[in-house]
Each structure stands twice: as structure tokens, then as C-alpha cells.
Amino acid sequence: MCLGIPGQIIEITDEARLMALADVSGVRREVNIAPVLTGEIHDLIGAWVLIHVGFAMALIDEDEAAATLEALKGLGEAQETLEAMAEGAKALEARA
């Protein structure tokens, strides 16, 4: 499964290499914007994109970005719950 993480382009870092700085839930990382560049490079500042393995793969709107981030947060919470349940089951087995 391929997962794209929403991020907002906040700065162009290297025009020649088509690299930009994206803010992904407060974490800043450099991404390649070649796959989403259709006009002027600086027009992408402020744009929301789906990022996968260091590439901005698709432009999305702010509402879609927020919904995706909320869904990912929910998946993370579900994963934490499953891990806690597994740990609890292991503790019960160890006592038996």
C-alpha cells in the first residue's frame, strides 16, 4: 500500500532541482515538486500536496488535506490501541 501524507509547500529551496520545503504536521522536509509543477514554480508556495517518498505526487485542497490528516491521526490512535491490547494479552498469558 502506498500512502501519501499531506503537506503544505512553504518555500522553494532549489529551483534548478525543483526542490521545496514542505510542512507536514509541523515537521519540515524537503520534497521534489516536479510531479506537480504545471506553472510557475513560486505559485506552489502555500499549496497542499500529497507527499510520498520525498515527492509531491498530487495537488490537493486544504479540506482534503485536513480530512486526510484526521484519518491518519485516527489510524495512529487505532494502531496504539491494538498494540496496547496485544501487550495486555501477552501480560495475561505470562501470568497463566
PyMOL commands that set and color helices and strands:
alter all, ss='L'
color gray80, all
select helices_A, chain A and resi 34-36+41-44+62-95
alter helices_A, ss='H'
color red, helices_A
select strands_A, chain A and resi 5-14+19-24+27-32+48-52+55-60
alter strands_A, ss='S'
color yellow, strands_A
deselect
rebuild
show_as cartoon
